[in-house]
Amino acid sequence: MTPTPTPTPTPAPTQTTAPRQTALFAAHVARGAKLVDFGGWHMPLQYVGILAEHRAVREAAGIFDVSHMGEIDFRGPRALEAVQGVITNDATRLADGRALYTAVCYPDGGIVDDCIVYRRSAQDFRLVVNASNTAKDLAFFHEHAGQLCDIADRSEQWALIAVQGPDAPGIVAELGEASWLDLPSFAFASGMLAGVPVEAARTGYTGEDGFELFVPAHRSESVWNALLDAGTQPIGLGARDTLRLEARLCLYGHDIDETTTAFEAGLGWVVKLDKLDKTSFTGQEALAALKQQGRKRKLVGFRVEGRGIARPHAEILDADDRVVGQVTSGGPAPTAGGAVGMAYIPAHLAGPGDTIQIRQRGKVLTGRLVQGPFYKRDR
């Protein structure tokens, strides 16, 4: 039997004010959601249970309130130049209505954040950033690119609703625009859904197909209720964590942060050291040197052999029982089965199929290293 997961969201920073509320807060309360403080926001951890919600996304369709995420817009004739200067990926590859995943790095190569860049037009780009990083990212963008274009936090204007699962595309298209079904991954388009103007992006954070909907905040409850009436199930942060872990997607503050680099985290594919327009970006010189040196440590995925669950901060031991690494994410895998996790370990110990020893609360577990996601949907 799969053990009941007990996810550990990133702790909220110390604060003196009450957690913020998204535009859908009242809707969560009305459905009896268990609410937690997540990154300074009052967010639903679960509604009917993490396992049931996880299953709903894998087998049908679930909706998530991810309105705590930040939307930062770059606008003006030099907007592309500004974006290019702060991201590791290459936005010149984007046409209007297309998006890409990228990292944002400090001058030493450490990760400021990971985000998605949406090209709305040649002079209008949107960067969706992690909730707890919005203020930090905005300050970074102003420091490194603020002289090139208008950079503004427009998070208050938008609610963001993710609709994920095998039934999600059909439900969204039926309520919205049939043409959205033709959108490929990381494409987006505007239209009407349940009488509300939205932007529908073929993106997500669960390993399933679906959309993320940018909705005017003041009309978000109408869209949320229409999706519920169409047969989706509301999903909390608990299942969002087990879903993204099975898909082996990084979580900022756990698997990546200012002390990690894209190469260590297996995100070297988003680092374009030679961009098509030859634009340099913050952290480029350090990343070029790090690539030349090679990785000393590596973020690996593992399956726990036998019983037990490895949790974040559990220690990785070498053959002499010396601590050589740490678990960054870990928990049960309701669909893939068993327990899985990710950890940073020395690169020379990271061979596929190798085993690692994981010490947690005095108990030692064995993890077998695996490549790729723990779960991959049937396309």
N, C-alpha and C positions, 0 to 999 in steps of 0.2 A: 504493500500500500504506500502511495506517495505521501510523505509527511506534510502536514499543513505548514505552508511557508510563513515565515515571520520576517518580512522585508525590513531593511534598515535604511530608510531614506536619509539623505545627507542631512545632518543636524542643522537646524537653523542657527544663524549667527546670533550672538548675544545682542539683545535689543531691549529697548525700554518701552517701545510702543507695541500695541496689539498687532497680531498678524493681519496682513492685508487680505481683502476679499475680492475674488473675481466677480464679474458681472453675473455669474451663474451660481453664486453662493446660496441664494435662497432656494434654488432648484435642488441643490444637494441636500440641504436641510429638510426640505419637504419629502424627499425620498428616504430619509432616515440614514444618510451616509454617516459613517464614522469619520470624523474630521481630525486632522493632525496639522501641526505647524510644520510646514515644509519650505525651507528657504525663506522664511518670513511671510509665508502665505498660508491661509486657512484652506487646506485642500482635502478632498475625500480620499481616505486610505482604502476603504471598501464600502460596498453597499450590501450585498447578500453573502459575500464570502470570496476570498481571493481565488480559490481553486475553481469555483463556479464561474467567476468572471474571466479567468484565464481561458477556460474551456470555451466560453461564449465567443471569444475573439478568434480562437483557433478553428472553431467549427461553424460560426455564423457571422455575427457582426456586433461590435461593441463601440461605444462612443466615450471619449475622454475629454474632460475639460482641461486643456493645456493653456489656458489664457494667462497663466502666470509667466509664460515665456515672453521674452522681450522682442519688440519689433523696432528696429532702428533703420531709418531711411536715409539714403545718400541721394541727393538731388542736385542737378546742375550740369552745365556743359562738361565739367571735369569729373563727374561722378564715377565713371569707370576708372579713371586714373586713381582716384581716391581709394576705391575698393581694392584695386590691384595692389596698392601699397600697403594694405593691412592684412591681406589674406595670403595663404600659402598656395592655394590653387589658382587656376587661370580663368578669370571671368571673361576674357576676350573670346573664349570658346562658346559663350552663351549667346543664343538668339533671344529675341523678345519671347516671354512666356516659358523660359527654361530656367532651371535652378541647378545648383551644385552644392555638394558638401565640402567643407573646408575647415582648416584650423586657422587660428589667429595666434601669432607667437610674439613673445618678448624678444628683445635684441639678443639674448643668450640662447634662444631656441626653445625655451620653456613655453608651455601652452597657456595662453590667456583664456581661450575658450574654443569650443568647436561650434560651428553654426552652419546654417544653410543660407546661401545667397540666391535671391530671386531677381532676375532681370525683368523689370516691368516695361522699360524702354531704354533707349541709349543714354538717357539722362535721369533715370529713376531706378534705383536698386534698393531692395529691402534685405536686411540681414536679420534673421531670426536667431536670437541668442538665448542662452540658458538663463532661467529666471533669476537665480541668485547672483548672476554675473552682469546683469543689465547695466547697473550704474558704473561698474568697473570698466565694462566694454565701451560704454559711451565716452568715458573719460579718455580711454586709450585711443579711440577713434579720433576724438577731437585733437588730442596731442599729436598724433602721427599723420592726420589727413584733413584736419579741420580747416586748413587754409585753402583747400582745393574746391570744396563744395559745401552745400548746406547739409549738416548731419544732425538729425533730430530723432529723439525717442518718441515714437507714436504708439507705445504699448497701451496707453489708456484708451485709445480710440478703437482698439480691436479686441474681440474675443477670438480664441483659437480653439476649434473643436476638431478632434481627430476621430475619424470613422474608419475602423480597421476590421479586417476579417474577410473570408471568402465571399460573403454576401454584401460586403460594404459597397463595392463599386456599383452594383445594380441598384441598391437602395438610394445612394446619393444621386445617381443619374435619373432615377424615376422621380424623385422629388425636385431635382434641379434640371440640368441640361443633358439630354441624351448624348450630345457630342463629347461630354466629359469622359465617356467610356473609351474614346479613342485616344485620350491623352496617354503618352508613354510615361514611364517612371521619371520623376523629377521634371515634369512639365506642369503648367498651371494655366488656368483660364478664368475669366470673369463670367458671371451669369446670375440667374435668379434661382433661389432655392426656397420653397415655401413662401414665396412672395417677398423674399429679402435678398438684396444684392450681396453676393459673396464672391470671393476668389477661391477656387477649388484647386488644390495642389496635390498631385499624385506622389505624396511623400508620407512617411510614417516612421514609427520607432518600435515596431512590434515584430517584424519579420513577416508580416502579412501584407496583402494588397489593401489599398484603401486610399483615403483622401485626408488631407488636413484643410479645414475650411476657415478662412479669414472672414469673420462676420463683424459688422458694426456692433460694438459692445452693447449699445442700448437696445438692440433687436436680437441679441443672442439667445434669449430664452425661447423666442418663437421658433428658431431653428432647432434648438435642443429638443423642445417638445415634439416637433414634427418628426425628428429622427427617432425619438422614443416610440411615437405612435406607429411608425413604419416597421417596428419590430427589432430595433437595436436595444442593447442592454448597456446601462451606464457602468463604467469601469473605473476603479480607483487606482491610486498609486501603487498599491500592493501588487496587483496583477500586471500593471505597466512594467514593474521591475522584473517580475519573473518572465514576462514576454520578451523584453529587450535582452535579458541575460541569455535565454535560450537562443536568441538570434545573434548573440555575442556582439552586441552593440555597446560601445563605451559610454560610461556615465561620468560626466565631469564632477570632480571632487572625489571620485573613487578610482577610476581607471586612468584618468588623465588629469593633470593639473599643471601648475607652474613649475613643478620639479620634474616633469616628464617631457619627452620630445615625441614628435610624430613618428620618428623612425623606431623608437623603442616600443611605441604603442601599436605598431603594425599599421600606421596610417601614412606611411611614406608615399602611398599612391596619391595623396592630396597635396604633396609638396612638389611644386613645379619650379625647380631652380632656374630653368631657362624658359621664361614665359614668352609667348608669341610676340608680344609687344615690347619685350626686353625690359619691362618695368621691374625695378627692384622692390623688395618688400621687407618689412621689419622682421628681423631674424634670419634673413637669407644667408648672410655671411656665416653666421654660427651654424646653421643647418648644413651648409655646404661642407664645412669643416667636419661636422659630426658624421656626415655621410661618408666622407673620405676615411675617417678613423674606424668606422664600423661600430656596430652595437655592442656595448659591454653587457647590457641586460636586455631582456625581451619580455613583453607581455604575452603570456601563454594562456591557453584554455586547457582545462583539465576536467576529467570525470572522477568522482570519488569512487574508489573500489570498496565494495561492501557497504555497510551501514555508516551513517554519519553525514553531517553537512558542514562544509567549511564556510566560515563566515568571514567578512572583511576584517582585516588586521591579524588573522591567523598567521603564524610564522612558517616559512619554508626552510627546511633544514637540509644541509648537505650530508654526505656519508659519515662525516665526523660530528654530526649533531650541532654544527654551527649554523646560526641563522644567516641565510643568504638571500632572503626575499620575503615577500608579504602578499597575502591574498588581498585583492582589491575589491572583488565582487564574488559572492558565492551564495548558493541557495539551492532549493529543489528545482527540478526541471519537470513540471507536471506533464508536459507532452512528450519530451524526449526521454523521460524516465530517469530515476536516480537523482543524484545531486551533482551539480557542476559549479565551475567557478573560473575566475581569471586571477593571475598572479604575475608579479614581476620576479624574474629569476635571472641568474647569470646566463648569458647567451650560450655558453658552452654546455649548459645543462638542459638546453631546450630542444632536444631532438624529438621528432614525432614518435609517439609510442613509448617514450621514456617515462619513468615514474618519478614522482616527487613525494617527499614526506612533509606532512602538514601538521604542525603542533598547535593545538587549540585547547586551552583550559587544562593543560596537563595530559591530554589525550593526543595520540599521534594517528593520523589518517594517511592513507595512501591515495595519491591522485595519479591518473594516467593521462599524459599529455595528448591532446587531440588537435588537429588542424581544422580550421573553418568553423562555421556555426554549429551549435549543438542541435539545432532544429533548422530545417530548410523546407519551406512550403513547396508543394507540388505546383509547378507553373504550368 
